[in-house]
Amino acid sequence: MRSIAILAEKHTKLGLSRTFVLPLGAPEANKVPIAAYYTLAASTVSRYDVPATQILPCYPVPVALLARLAVDINFQGNRLGEKPLVYALRHAVRLCDERLPALGLVLDVLDKDALEFYRRFDFFHAFTSDPMRLFVPMTALRKI
């Protein structure tokens, strides 16, 4: 997890993304056991890649990017992935409502197991150009 902390700090300093940790219990001796973490960033996508119910501008539209979502290997398979996902989605909604507008949230799925995890949620839609890239409209996220 140390390499994740170094990368997260570097990306924060560069203004690329922010990483948020879900600790497992209270810190001990300046160490915080990590159950899961997620990383959010700003991005854009082509208006043709997202399902839209309204007319979108001719330029790329802003989205929030769920750049990373990870659960400690000791907790995988216990449905613990749902909790950090919900935290990340709600956090993205708050950021978009308060600071940085976005049409929705995008995430790039790493493998078929992860894709199966996200398919359990009805609100994710695959990009037509890339089935491993998912989109959820901000209007749907606000209902979570």
N, CA, C and O atoms as a GROMACS GRO file, in nm:
protein
  576
    1MET      N    1   0.082  -0.120   0.000
    1MET     CA    2   0.000   0.000   0.000
    1MET      C    3   0.086   0.127   0.000
    1MET      O    4   0.038   0.235  -0.033
    2ARG      N    5   0.213   0.113   0.036
    2ARG     CA    6   0.300   0.231   0.038
    2ARG      C    7   0.314   0.291  -0.101
    2ARG      O    8   0.314   0.413  -0.116
    3SER      N    9   0.327   0.207  -0.202
    3SER     CA   10   0.341   0.259  -0.338
    3SER      C   11   0.215   0.333  -0.382
    3SER      O   12   0.224   0.430  -0.457
    4ILE      N   13   0.101   0.289  -0.336
    4ILE     CA   14  -0.025   0.358  -0.366
    4ILE      C   15  -0.023   0.496  -0.302
    4ILE      O   16  -0.064   0.594  -0.364
    5ALA      N   17   0.024   0.504  -0.178
    5ALA     CA   18   0.030   0.632  -0.108
    5ALA      C   19   0.123   0.729  -0.180
    5ALA      O   20   0.092   0.848  -0.192
    6ILE      N   21   0.235   0.680  -0.227
    6ILE     CA   22   0.331   0.766  -0.299
    6ILE      C   23   0.270   0.816  -0.429
    6ILE      O   24   0.279   0.935  -0.461
    7LEU      N   25   0.208   0.726  -0.504
    7LEU     CA   26   0.145   0.764  -0.630
    7LEU      C   27   0.029   0.862  -0.606
    7LEU      O   28   0.014   0.960  -0.679
    8ALA      N   29  -0.052   0.835  -0.504
    8ALA     CA   30  -0.165   0.923  -0.473
    8ALA      C   31  -0.116   1.063  -0.436
    8ALA      O   32  -0.174   1.162  -0.480
    9GLU      N   33  -0.010   1.070  -0.356
    9GLU     CA   34   0.044   1.200  -0.318
    9GLU      C   35   0.100   1.275  -0.439
    9GLU      O   36   0.080   1.396  -0.453
   10LYS      N   37   0.169   1.204  -0.525
   10LYS     CA   38   0.225   1.265  -0.646
   10LYS      C   39   0.113   1.320  -0.734
   10LYS      O   40   0.122   1.434  -0.782
   11HIS      N   41   0.009   1.241  -0.756
   11HIS     CA   42  -0.102   1.286  -0.841
   11HIS      C   43  -0.179   1.401  -0.778
   11HIS      O   44  -0.228   1.489  -0.849
   12THR      N   45  -0.190   1.401  -0.646
   12THR     CA   46  -0.255   1.513  -0.578
   12THR      C   47  -0.174   1.641  -0.598
   12THR      O   48  -0.231   1.745  -0.630
   13LYS      N   49  -0.043   1.633  -0.579
   13LYS     CA   50   0.042   1.751  -0.596
   13LYS      C   51   0.038   1.804  -0.739
   13LYS      O   52   0.046   1.925  -0.761
   14LEU      N   53   0.027   1.715  -0.835
   14LEU     CA   54   0.019   1.756  -0.976
   14LEU      C   55  -0.120   1.805  -1.016
   14LEU      O   56  -0.138   1.859  -1.124
   15GLY      N   57  -0.217   1.785  -0.928
   15GLY     CA   58  -0.354   1.826  -0.958
   15GLY      C   59  -0.425   1.732  -1.054
   15GLY      O   60  -0.520   1.772  -1.121
   16LEU      N   61  -0.381   1.607  -1.060
   16LEU     CA   62  -0.439   1.510  -1.153
   16LEU      C   63  -0.559   1.436  -1.096
   16LEU      O   64  -0.656   1.409  -1.166
   17SER      N   65  -0.551   1.403  -0.967
   17SER     CA   66  -0.657   1.325  -0.905
   17SER      C   67  -0.647   1.336  -0.754
   17SER      O   68  -0.551   1.391  -0.700
   18ARG      N   69  -0.750   1.284  -0.687
   18ARG     CA   70  -0.750   1.276  -0.541
   18ARG      C   71  -0.786   1.134  -0.502
   18ARG      O   72  -0.880   1.075  -0.557
   19THR      N   73  -0.712   1.080  -0.406
   19THR     CA   74  -0.736   0.945  -0.358
   19THR      C   75  -0.791   0.953  -0.216
   19THR      O   76  -0.744   1.030  -0.134
   20PHE      N   77  -0.893   0.871  -0.191
   20PHE     CA   78  -0.961   0.870  -0.062
   20PHE      C   79  -0.956   0.729  -0.005
   20PHE      O   80  -0.980   0.631  -0.076
   21VAL      N   81  -0.924   0.720   0.123
   21VAL     CA   82  -0.904   0.592   0.189
   21VAL      C   83  -1.020   0.561   0.281
   21VAL      O   84  -1.071   0.649   0.352
   22LEU      N   85  -1.062   0.435   0.279
   22LEU     CA   86  -1.160   0.386   0.376
   22LEU      C   87  -1.083   0.299   0.474
   22LEU      O   88  -1.049   0.185   0.442
   23PRO      N   89  -1.056   0.353   0.594
   23PRO     CA   90  -0.973   0.279   0.689
   23PRO      C   91  -1.048   0.162   0.751
   23PRO      O   92  -1.171   0.159   0.755
   24LEU      N   93  -0.972   0.069   0.799
   24LEU     CA   94  -1.027  -0.045   0.872
   24LEU      C   95  -0.995  -0.023   1.019
   24LEU      O   96  -0.886  -0.057   1.065
   25GLY      N   97  -1.089   0.033   1.091
   25GLY     CA   98  -1.067   0.058   1.232
   25GLY      C   99  -0.984   0.183   1.257
   25GLY      O  100  -0.963   0.265   1.168
   26ALA      N  101  -0.937   0.194   1.379
   26ALA     CA  102  -0.861   0.311   1.423
   26ALA      C  103  -0.712   0.294   1.390
   26ALA      O  104  -0.662   0.182   1.384
   27PRO      N  105  -0.643   0.407   1.368
   27PRO     CA  106  -0.500   0.399   1.340
   27PRO      C  107  -0.421   0.351   1.461
   27PRO      O  108  -0.457   0.380   1.576
   28GLU      N  109  -0.314   0.277   1.434
   28GLU     CA  110  -0.226   0.230   1.540
   28GLU      C  111  -0.083   0.269   1.506
   28GLU      O  112  -0.034   0.236   1.398
   29ALA      N  113  -0.016   0.339   1.596
   29ALA     CA  114   0.125   0.377   1.580
   29ALA      C  115   0.151   0.440   1.443
   29ALA      O  116   0.239   0.396   1.369
   30ASN      N  117   0.073   0.543   1.411
   30ASN     CA  118   0.086   0.617   1.285
   30ASN      C  119   0.061   0.531   1.161
   30ASN      O  120   0.098   0.571   1.050
   31LYS      N  121  -0.001   0.417   1.177
   31LYS     CA  122  -0.038   0.332   1.064
   31LYS      C  123  -0.189   0.318   1.062
   31LYS      O  124  -0.252   0.291   1.164
   32VAL      N  125  -0.245   0.337   0.945
   32VAL     CA  126  -0.389   0.322   0.929
   32VAL      C  127  -0.413   0.200   0.841
   32VAL      O  128  -0.378   0.200   0.723
   33PRO      N  129  -0.472   0.095   0.899
   33PRO     CA  130  -0.502  -0.020   0.813
   33PRO      C  131  -0.608   0.019   0.710
   33PRO      O  132  -0.711   0.077   0.745
   34ILE      N  133  -0.582  -0.012   0.584
   34ILE     CA  134  -0.671   0.030   0.476
   34ILE      C  135  -0.754  -0.088   0.429
   34ILE      O  136  -0.702  -0.193   0.392
   35ALA      N  137  -0.886  -0.069   0.432
   35ALA     CA  138  -0.977  -0.172   0.380
   35ALA      C  139  -0.998  -0.152   0.230
   35ALA      O  140  -1.005  -0.249   0.154
   36ALA      N  141  -1.006  -0.025   0.189
   36ALA     CA  142  -1.031   0.005   0.048
   36ALA      C  143  -0.992   0.150   0.020
   36ALA      O  144  -0.971   0.228   0.113
   37TYR      N  145  -0.982   0.182  -0.107
   37TYR     CA  146  -0.958   0.321  -0.146
   37TYR      C  147  -1.017   0.345  -0.284
   37TYR      O  148  -1.043   0.251  -0.360
   38TYR      N  149  -1.038   0.472  -0.315
   38TYR     CA  150  -1.084   0.509  -0.449
   38TYR      C  151  -1.019   0.640  -0.489
   38TYR      O  152  -0.978   0.719  -0.404
   39THR      N  153  -1.009   0.660  -0.620
   39THR     CA  154  -0.948   0.781  -0.675
   39THR      C  155  -1.045   0.845  -0.772
   39THR      O  156  -1.101   0.778  -0.860
   40LEU      N  157  -1.065   0.975  -0.757
   40LEU     CA  158  -1.151   1.052  -0.845
   40LEU      C  159  -1.069   1.155  -0.922
   40LEU      O  160  -0.971   1.209  -0.870
   41ALA      N  161  -1.109   1.180  -1.045
   41ALA     CA  162  -1.043   1.280  -1.129
   41ALA      C  163  -1.147   1.340  -1.222
   41ALA      O  164  -1.257   1.287  -1.239
   42ALA      N  165  -1.110   1.451  -1.283
   42ALA     CA  166  -1.196   1.512  -1.385
   42ALA      C  167  -1.152   1.461  -1.522
   42ALA      O  168  -1.034   1.431  -1.543
   43SER      N  169  -1.248   1.452  -1.612
   43SER     CA  170  -1.216   1.405  -1.747
   43SER      C  171  -1.321   1.458  -1.844
   43SER      O  172  -1.412   1.530  -1.804
   44THR      N  173  -1.307   1.422  -1.969
   44THR     CA  174  -1.408   1.454  -2.070
   44THR      C  175  -1.428   1.331  -2.158
   44THR      O  176  -1.341   1.245  -2.169
   45VAL      N  177  -1.545   1.325  -2.220
   45VAL     CA  178  -1.575   1.219  -2.315
   45VAL      C  179  -1.648   1.281  -2.434
   45VAL      O  180  -1.706   1.389  -2.424
   46SER      N  181  -1.644   1.211  -2.544
   46SER     CA  182  -1.718   1.256  -2.661
   46SER      C  183  -1.868   1.247  -2.634
   46SER      O  184  -1.914   1.153  -2.568
   47ARG      N  185  -1.941   1.341  -2.682
   47ARG     CA  186  -2.086   1.339  -2.661
   47ARG      C  187  -2.150   1.218  -2.727
   47ARG      O  188  -2.260   1.178  -2.690
   48TYR      N  189  -2.083   1.159  -2.823
   48TYR     CA  190  -2.137   1.042  -2.893
   48TYR      C  191  -2.120   0.913  -2.812
   48TYR      O  192  -2.183   0.812  -2.843
   49ASP      N  193  -2.035   0.916  -2.710
   49ASP     CA  194  -2.011   0.796  -2.630
   49ASP      C  195  -2.108   0.778  -2.515
   49ASP      O  196  -2.117   0.669  -2.459
   50VAL      N  197  -2.180   0.881  -2.479
   50VAL     CA  198  -2.268   0.871  -2.363
   50VAL      C  199  -2.414   0.875  -2.407
   50VAL      O  200  -2.451   0.951  -2.497
   51PRO      N  201  -2.497   0.793  -2.343
   51PRO     CA  202  -2.639   0.801  -2.374
   51PRO      C  203  -2.695   0.931  -2.319
   51PRO      O  204  -2.683   0.958  -2.199
   52ALA      N  205  -2.754   1.011  -2.403
   52ALA     CA  206  -2.804   1.141  -2.358
   52ALA      C  207  -2.950   1.157  -2.397
   52ALA      O  208  -2.993   1.118  -2.506
   53THR      N  209  -3.025   1.213  -2.306
   53THR     CA  210  -3.166   1.240  -2.333
   53THR      C  211  -3.186   1.383  -2.378
   53THR      O  212  -3.298   1.424  -2.409
   54GLN      N  213  -3.077   1.459  -2.382
   54GLN     CA  214  -3.085   1.597  -2.426
   54GLN      C  215  -2.975   1.624  -2.529
   54GLN      O  216  -2.883   1.545  -2.545
   55ILE      N  217  -2.986   1.735  -2.594
   55ILE     CA  218  -2.885   1.772  -2.693
   55ILE      C  219  -2.761   1.820  -2.619
   55ILE      O  220  -2.769   1.907  -2.532
   56LEU      N  221  -2.648   1.763  -2.654
   56LEU     CA  222  -2.521   1.798  -2.589
   56LEU      C  223  -2.438   1.885  -2.682
   56LEU      O  224  -2.459   1.883  -2.804
   57PRO      N  225  -2.344   1.961  -2.627
   57PRO     CA  226  -2.260   2.046  -2.711
   57PRO      C  227  -2.173   1.963  -2.806
   57PRO      O  228  -2.156   1.843  -2.787
   58CYS      N  229  -2.120   2.030  -2.906
   58CYS     CA  230  -2.039   1.962  -3.008
   58CYS      C  231  -1.897   1.930  -2.961
   58CYS      O  232  -1.822   1.865  -3.033
   59TYR      N  233  -1.861   1.974  -2.844
   59TYR     CA  234  -1.727   1.949  -2.791
   59TYR      C  235  -1.735   1.842  -2.682
   59TYR      O  236  -1.845   1.809  -2.637
   60PRO      N  237  -1.622   1.787  -2.638
   60PRO     CA  238  -1.625   1.685  -2.533
   60PRO      C  239  -1.694   1.738  -2.406
   60PRO      O  240  -1.678   1.853  -2.368
   61VAL      N  241  -1.772   1.650  -2.343
   61VAL     CA  242  -1.848   1.690  -2.224
   61VAL      C  243  -1.773   1.647  -2.098
   61VAL      O  244  -1.708   1.543  -2.096
   62PRO      N  245  -1.782   1.728  -1.991
   62PRO     CA  246  -1.712   1.696  -1.868
   62PRO      C  247  -1.778   1.580  -1.793
   62PRO      O  248  -1.900   1.568  -1.788
   63VAL      N  249  -1.694   1.495  -1.736
   63VAL     CA  250  -1.739   1.384  -1.652
   63VAL      C  251  -1.644   1.371  -1.534
   63VAL      O  252  -1.530   1.416  -1.538
   64ALA      N  253  -1.694   1.307  -1.430
   64ALA     CA  254  -1.607   1.265  -1.321
   64ALA      C  255  -1.553   1.128  -1.361
   64ALA      O  256  -1.623   1.048  -1.423
   65LEU      N  257  -1.430   1.102  -1.325
   65LEU     CA  258  -1.367   0.974  -1.357
   65LEU      C  259  -1.338   0.900  -1.227
   65LEU      O  260  -1.265   0.951  -1.141
   66LEU      N  261  -1.393   0.782  -1.213
   66LEU     CA  262  -1.355   0.694  -1.102
   66LEU      C  263  -1.232   0.619  -1.151
   66LEU      O  264  -1.242   0.512  -1.212
   67ALA      N  265  -1.116   0.677  -1.122
   67ALA     CA  266  -0.991   0.627  -1.179
   67ALA      C  267  -0.946   0.497  -1.114
   67ALA      O  268  -0.884   0.413  -1.179
   68ARG      N  269  -0.976   0.481  -0.987
   68ARG     CA  270  -0.940   0.358  -0.916
   68ARG      C  271  -1.043   0.328  -0.809
   68ARG      O  272  -1.098   0.418  -0.746
   69LEU      N  273  -1.067   0.200  -0.790
   69LEU     CA  274  -1.148   0.151  -0.679
   69LEU      C  275  -1.087   0.017  -0.643
   69LEU      O  276  -1.086  -0.075  -0.724
   70ALA      N  277  -1.037   0.006  -0.522
   70ALA     CA  278  -0.970  -0.118  -0.483
   70ALA      C  279  -1.006  -0.155  -0.340
   70ALA      O  280  -1.023  -0.070  -0.253
   71VAL      N  281  -1.017  -0.285  -0.319
   71VAL     CA  282  -1.045  -0.341  -0.187
   71VAL      C  283  -0.928  -0.432  -0.151
   71VAL      O  284  -0.881  -0.509  -0.234
   72ASP      N  285  -0.882  -0.422  -0.027
   72ASP     CA  286  -0.774  -0.508   0.020
   72ASP      C  287  -0.809  -0.654  -0.010
   72ASP      O  288  -0.923  -0.697   0.007
   73ILE      N  289  -0.711  -0.729  -0.055
   73ILE     CA  290  -0.734  -0.868  -0.096
   73ILE      C  291  -0.794  -0.953   0.016
   73ILE      O  292  -0.866  -1.049  -0.010
   74ASN      N  293  -0.766  -0.919   0.141
   74ASN     CA  294  -0.820  -0.993   0.255
   74ASN      C  295  -0.970  -0.974   0.271
   74ASN      O  296  -1.035  -1.050   0.344
   75PHE      N  297  -1.026  -0.874   0.205
   75PHE     CA  298  -1.168  -0.845   0.220
   75PHE      C  299  -1.246  -0.867   0.091
   75PHE      O  300  -1.368  -0.846   0.088
   76GLN      N  301  -1.180  -0.908  -0.014
   76GLN     CA  302  -1.250  -0.931  -0.140
   76GLN      C  303  -1.340  -1.053  -0.128
   76GLN      O  304  -1.309  -1.149  -0.058
   77GLY      N  305  -1.452  -1.047  -0.198
   77GLY     CA  306  -1.548  -1.156  -0.194
   77GLY      C  307  -1.647  -1.147  -0.080
   77GLY      O  308  -1.735  -1.232  -0.067
   78ASN      N  309  -1.635  -1.044   0.003
   78ASN     CA  310  -1.726  -1.025   0.116
   78ASN      C  311  -1.825  -0.912   0.092
   78ASN      O  312  -1.883  -0.859   0.186
   79ARG      N  313  -1.844  -0.877  -0.035
   79ARG     CA  314  -1.933  -0.768  -0.074
   79ARG      C  315  -1.885  -0.633  -0.019
   79ARG      O  316  -1.962  -0.537  -0.014
   80LEU      N  317  -1.760  -0.626   0.022
   80LEU     CA  318  -1.706  -0.501   0.073
   80LEU      C  319  -1.684  -0.400  -0.039
   80LEU      O  320  -1.674  -0.280  -0.012
   81GLY      N  321  -1.675  -0.445  -0.162
   81GLY     CA  322  -1.656  -0.354  -0.273
   81GLY      C  323  -1.772  -0.259  -0.294
   81GLY      O  324  -1.754  -0.150  -0.348
   82GLU      N  325  -1.890  -0.299  -0.252
   82GLU     CA  326  -2.008  -0.214  -0.268
   82GLU      C  327  -1.997  -0.086  -0.185
   82GLU      O  328  -2.036   0.022  -0.230
   83LYS      N  329  -1.944  -0.099  -0.065
   83LYS     CA  330  -1.936   0.017   0.024
   83LYS      C  331  -1.844   0.126  -0.031
   83LYS      O  332  -1.887   0.242  -0.040
   84PRO      N  333  -1.719   0.095  -0.070
   84PRO     CA  334  -1.636   0.202  -0.128
   84PRO      C  335  -1.692   0.255  -0.259
   84PRO      O  336  -1.673   0.373  -0.291
   85LEU      N  337  -1.761   0.171  -0.336
   85LEU     CA  338  -1.822   0.219  -0.459
   85LEU      C  339  -1.928   0.323  -0.428
   85LEU      O  340  -1.932   0.429  -0.492
   86VAL      N  341  -2.014   0.295  -0.332
   86VAL     CA  342  -2.118   0.391  -0.294
   86VAL      C  343  -2.055   0.519  -0.240
   86VAL      O  344  -2.099   0.628  -0.275
   87TYR      N  345  -1.952   0.507  -0.156
   87TYR     CA  346  -1.882   0.626  -0.106
   87TYR      C  347  -1.828   0.707  -0.223
   87TYR      O  348  -1.845   0.829  -0.228
   88ALA      N  349  -1.763   0.640  -0.318
   88ALA     CA  350  -1.703   0.710  -0.432
   88ALA      C  351  -1.810   0.779  -0.517
   88ALA      O  352  -1.791   0.894  -0.558
   89LEU      N  353  -1.920   0.711  -0.542
   89LEU     CA  354  -2.026   0.769  -0.625
   89LEU      C  355  -2.089   0.889  -0.556
   89LEU      O  356  -2.112   0.992  -0.619
   90ARG      N  357  -2.116   0.876  -0.427
   90ARG     CA  358  -2.175   0.989  -0.353
   90ARG      C  359  -2.077   1.106  -0.344
   90ARG      O  360  -2.117   1.222  -0.353
   91HIS      N  361  -1.950   1.075  -0.328
   91HIS     CA  362  -1.848   1.179  -0.322
   91HIS      C  363  -1.841   1.253  -0.456
   91HIS      O  364  -1.829   1.375  -0.460
   92ALA      N  365  -1.847   1.178  -0.565
   92ALA     CA  366  -1.845   1.239  -0.698
   92ALA      C  367  -1.965   1.332  -0.716
   92ALA      O  368  -1.951   1.440  -0.774
   93VAL      N  369  -2.080   1.292  -0.669
   93VAL     CA  370  -2.200   1.377  -0.678
   93VAL      C  371  -2.177   1.507  -0.602
   93VAL      O  372  -2.206   1.615  -0.654
   94ARG      N  373  -2.127   1.497  -0.479
   94ARG     CA  374  -2.101   1.618  -0.399
   94ARG      C  375  -2.003   1.711  -0.470
   94ARG      O  376  -2.026   1.832  -0.478
   95LEU      N  377  -1.894   1.655  -0.520
   95LEU     CA  378  -1.795   1.738  -0.590
   95LEU      C  379  -1.855   1.805  -0.713
   95LEU      O  380  -1.829   1.922  -0.739
   96CYS      N  381  -1.934   1.732  -0.786
   96CYS     CA  382  -1.994   1.788  -0.909
   96CYS      C  383  -2.101   1.891  -0.877
   96CYS      O  384  -2.116   1.989  -0.949
   97ASP      N  385  -2.175   1.870  -0.771
   97ASP     CA  386  -2.278   1.967  -0.733
   97ASP      C  387  -2.218   2.095  -0.674
   97ASP      O  388  -2.271   2.204  -0.695
   98GLU      N  389  -2.108   2.081  -0.602
   98GLU     CA  390  -2.052   2.196  -0.531
   98GLU      C  391  -1.941   2.268  -0.607
   98GLU      O  392  -1.924   2.389  -0.591
   99ARG      N  393  -1.866   2.195  -0.689
   99ARG     CA  394  -1.745   2.257  -0.744
   99ARG      C  395  -1.726   2.242  -0.894
   99ARG      O  396  -1.697   2.339  -0.963
  100LEU      N  397  -1.743   2.123  -0.944
  100LEU     CA  398  -1.703   2.094  -1.081
  100LEU      C  399  -1.814   2.019  -1.152
  100LEU      O  400  -1.830   1.899  -1.132
  101PRO      N  401  -1.892   2.087  -1.236
  101PRO     CA  402  -2.004   2.020  -1.301
  101PRO      C  403  -1.959   1.905  -1.391
  101PRO      O  404  -1.852   1.909  -1.453
  102ALA      N  405  -2.043   1.803  -1.398
  102ALA     CA  406  -2.015   1.688  -1.483
  102ALA      C  407  -2.147   1.625  -1.526
  102ALA      O  408  -2.245   1.624  -1.452
  103LEU      N  409  -2.148   1.572  -1.646
  103LEU     CA  410  -2.266   1.505  -1.699
  103LEU      C  411  -2.290   1.372  -1.628
  103LEU      O  412  -2.404   1.330  -1.611
  104GLY      N  413  -2.183   1.309  -1.588
  104GLY     CA  414  -2.193   1.179  -1.522
  104GLY      C  415  -2.057   1.132  -1.476
  104GLY      O  416  -1.963   1.210  -1.466
  105LEU      N  417  -2.049   1.004  -1.449
  105LEU     CA  418  -1.925   0.944  -1.402
  105LEU      C  419  -1.885   0.832  -1.498
  105LEU      O  420  -1.970   0.757  -1.546
  106VAL      N  421  -1.757   0.823  -1.525
  106VAL     CA  422  -1.701   0.722  -1.614
  106VAL      C  423  -1.602   0.638  -1.535
  106VAL      O  424  -1.532   0.688  -1.448
  107LEU      N  425  -1.597   0.509  -1.567
  107LEU     CA  426  -1.492   0.425  -1.511
  107LEU      C  427  -1.448   0.323  -1.615
  107LEU      O  428  -1.529   0.275  -1.695
  108ASP      N  429  -1.321   0.293  -1.611
  108ASP     CA  430  -1.263   0.194  -1.702
  108ASP      C  431  -1.245   0.064  -1.624
  108ASP      O  432  -1.172   0.060  -1.524
  109VAL      N  433  -1.310  -0.040  -1.669
  109VAL     CA  434  -1.308  -0.169  -1.600
  109VAL      C  435  -1.182  -0.246  -1.641
  109VAL      O  436  -1.150  -0.254  -1.759
  110LEU      N  437  -1.113  -0.302  -1.543
  110LEU     CA  438  -0.986  -0.368  -1.570
  110LEU      C  439  -0.998  -0.509  -1.627
  110LEU      O  440  -0.920  -0.549  -1.713
  111ASP      N  441  -1.098  -0.584  -1.578
  111ASP     CA  442  -1.109  -0.723  -1.622
  111ASP      C  443  -1.254  -0.769  -1.614
  111ASP      O  444  -1.342  -0.695  -1.572
  112LYS      N  445  -1.278  -0.893  -1.655
  112LYS     CA  446  -1.414  -0.946  -1.661
  112LYS      C  447  -1.475  -0.963  -1.522
  112LYS      O  448  -1.596  -0.945  -1.506
  113ASP      N  449  -1.394  -0.996  -1.422
  113ASP     CA  450  -1.447  -1.008  -1.285
  113ASP      C  451  -1.499  -0.873  -1.237
  113ASP      O  452  -1.606  -0.865  -1.176
  114ALA      N  453  -1.423  -0.769  -1.263
  114ALA     CA  454  -1.467  -0.635  -1.224
  114ALA      C  455  -1.592  -0.595  -1.301
  114ALA      O  456  -1.682  -0.531  -1.246
  115LEU      N  457  -1.598  -0.631  -1.428
  115LEU     CA  458  -1.716  -0.599  -1.509
  115LEU      C  459  -1.840  -0.667  -1.451
  115LEU      O  460  -1.947  -0.606  -1.446
  116GLU      N  461  -1.827  -0.790  -1.407
  116GLU     CA  462  -1.940  -0.860  -1.344
  116GLU      C  463  -1.983  -0.789  -1.216
  116GLU      O  464  -2.103  -0.780  -1.188
  117PHE      N  465  -1.887  -0.739  -1.140
  117PHE     CA  466  -1.919  -0.664  -1.019
  117PHE      C  467  -2.005  -0.542  -1.053
  117PHE      O  468  -2.108  -0.519  -0.989
  118TYR      N  469  -1.964  -0.464  -1.152
  118TYR     CA  470  -2.037  -0.342  -1.186
  118TYR      C  471  -2.170  -0.372  -1.254
  118TYR      O  472  -2.264  -0.293  -1.243
  119ARG      N  473  -2.181  -0.484  -1.321
  119ARG     CA  474  -2.308  -0.520  -1.388
  119ARG      C  475  -2.419  -0.548  -1.287
  119ARG      O  476  -2.537  -0.544  -1.323
  120ARG      N  477  -2.383  -0.576  -1.163
  120ARG     CA  478  -2.487  -0.598  -1.061
  120ARG      C  479  -2.566  -0.472  -1.032
  120ARG      O  480  -2.676  -0.477  -0.977
  121PHE      N  481  -2.511  -0.359  -1.070
  121PHE     CA  482  -2.578  -0.231  -1.049
  121PHE      C  483  -2.642  -0.190  -1.180
  121PHE      O  484  -2.576  -0.185  -1.284
  122ASP      N  485  -2.769  -0.160  -1.176
  122ASP     CA  486  -2.845  -0.133  -1.299
  122ASP      C  487  -2.813   0.001  -1.365
  122ASP      O  488  -2.851   0.022  -1.480
  123PHE      N  489  -2.744   0.089  -1.296
  123PHE     CA  490  -2.728   0.224  -1.349
  123PHE      C  491  -2.606   0.244  -1.437
  123PHE      O  492  -2.593   0.349  -1.500
  124PHE      N  493  -2.515   0.147  -1.445
  124PHE     CA  494  -2.398   0.160  -1.532
  124PHE      C  495  -2.432   0.120  -1.675
  124PHE      O  496  -2.498   0.019  -1.698
  125HIS      N  497  -2.388   0.201  -1.770
  125HIS     CA  498  -2.410   0.174  -1.912
  125HIS      C  499  -2.274   0.165  -1.981
  125HIS      O  500  -2.188   0.251  -1.961
  126ALA      N  501  -2.255   0.062  -2.061
  126ALA     CA  502  -2.129   0.047  -2.134
  126ALA      C  503  -2.124   0.145  -2.251
  126ALA      O  504  -2.226   0.172  -2.314
  127PHE      N  505  -2.006   0.196  -2.279
  127PHE     CA  506  -1.986   0.278  -2.398
  127PHE      C  507  -2.006   0.188  -2.519
  127PHE      O  508  -1.968   0.071  -2.517
  128THR      N  509  -2.065   0.242  -2.623
  128THR     CA  510  -2.081   0.163  -2.745
  128THR      C  511  -1.946   0.134  -2.810
  128THR      O  512  -1.928   0.030  -2.874
  129SER      N  513  -1.852   0.224  -2.793
  129SER     CA  514  -1.719   0.208  -2.853
  129SER      C  515  -1.626   0.119  -2.771
  129SER      O  516  -1.524   0.072  -2.822
  130ASP      N  517  -1.660   0.094  -2.642
  130ASP     CA  518  -1.573   0.016  -2.555
  130ASP      C  519  -1.656  -0.044  -2.442
  130ASP      O  520  -1.692   0.028  -2.348
  131PRO      N  521  -1.687  -0.173  -2.448
  131PRO     CA  522  -1.772  -0.234  -2.345
  131PRO      C  523  -1.707  -0.240  -2.207
  131PRO      O  524  -1.775  -0.268  -2.108
  132MET      N  525  -1.576  -0.215  -2.198
  132MET     CA  526  -1.508  -0.215  -2.068
  132MET      C  527  -1.503  -0.074  -2.008
  132MET      O  528  -1.440  -0.053  -1.904
  133ARG      N  529  -1.566   0.021  -2.072
  133ARG     CA  530  -1.575   0.157  -2.021
  133ARG      C  531  -1.722   0.183  -1.989
  133ARG      O  532  -1.809   0.168  -2.074
  134LEU      N  533  -1.748   0.222  -1.864
  134LEU     CA  534  -1.885   0.239  -1.818
  134LEU      C  535  -1.916   0.384  -1.786
  134LEU      O  536  -1.828   0.462  -1.752
  135PHE      N  537  -2.043   0.417  -1.800
  135PHE     CA  538  -2.092   0.553  -1.774
  135PHE      C  539  -2.219   0.544  -1.690
  135PHE      O  540  -2.301   0.454  -1.708
  136VAL      N  541  -2.232   0.637  -1.597
  136VAL     CA  542  -2.357   0.650  -1.522
  136VAL      C  543  -2.389   0.799  -1.516
  136VAL      O  544  -2.304   0.879  -1.476
  137PRO      N  545  -2.510   0.839  -1.555
  137PRO     CA  546  -2.546   0.980  -1.554
  137PRO      C  547  -2.553   1.035  -1.411
  137PRO      O  548  -2.585   0.963  -1.317
  138MET      N  549  -2.521   1.161  -1.397
  138MET     CA  550  -2.526   1.225  -1.266
  138MET      C  551  -2.668   1.220  -1.209
  138MET      O  552  -2.686   1.210  -1.088
  139THR      N  553  -2.769   1.227  -1.295
  139THR     CA  554  -2.908   1.220  -1.247
  139THR      C  555  -2.934   1.087  -1.177
  139THR      O  556  -3.006   1.082  -1.078
  140ALA      N  557  -2.876   0.979  -1.227
  140ALA     CA  558  -2.892   0.848  -1.162
  140ALA      C  559  -2.811   0.841  -1.033
  140ALA      O  560  -2.856   0.782  -0.935
  141LEU      N  561  -2.692   0.902  -1.033
  141LEU     CA  562  -2.608   0.900  -0.913
  141LEU      C  563  -2.673   0.975  -0.797
  141LEU      O  564  -2.655   0.937  -0.681
  142ARG      N  565  -2.746   1.079  -0.827
  142ARG     CA  566  -2.810   1.157  -0.721
  142ARG      C  567  -2.917   1.077  -0.647
  142ARG      O  568  -2.957   1.115  -0.537
  143LYS      N  569  -2.963   0.969  -0.704
  143LYS     CA  570  -3.066   0.885  -0.641
  143LYS      C  571  -3.007   0.778  -0.550
  143LYS      O  572  -3.081   0.707  -0.481
  144ILE      N  573  -2.875   0.767  -0.549
  144ILE     CA  574  -2.810   0.662  -0.467
  144ILE      C  575  -2.801   0.707  -0.323
  144ILE      O  576  -2.750   0.634  -0.239
   0.00000   0.00000   0.00000
